[in-house]
């Protein structure tokens, strides 16, 4: 079945550091890829989406590029702030008509001021 | 603007007791609806989805059931709770495309004792 792997379980950075969270996927066909952010006690919030090779998604200073060759969708941000502290989830949407979305394990980001 | 409301916000229930969680979406006609479960500190596991009133598809078996009695309402239930049912239950909706972004509710926290 489809799967999403996030390499980092936790990331600790200082403000203005560069962020990379790695996301790799395994899916048949050509899935849509997403990044979501979740704050404590809340539901996940959509960050952005990409649906074709080399497409870049971005929002709030975060960005990721769909790479079909390496089956990756790594999240990056040039300069993190304390307010970015949250859990980040990479996800894929199966576009074969079965309305299934698979989420990665999540990466907890802590940014220290 | 679309809104999604989940109820109750939190429940503490005994093993073997029944459960009903609800979700209402306002401002969007004929959305796709989803139930997700999240263990504390864990990833999001899709449980059910529904693309039309009266039709619900199960994605994973967890001794839970779901129903969609109205276009804007999605219900998750079980007659007998297990300890393993504890966690955070999230309702979500998306547009009719099967790879559209998910919009999550605020969630319902369930503790089974």
Interface residues (C-beta under 8 A of the other chain):
Chain A: X31 X32 X34 X36 X41 X42 X43 X44 X45 X46 X49 X51 X89 X91 X93 X94 X95 X97 X98 X99 X100 X101 X102 X103 X104 X105 X106
Chain B: X32 X34 X42 X43 X44 X45 X46 X49 X51 X57 X59 X90 X92 X98 X99 X100 X101 X102 X103 X104 X105 X106 X107
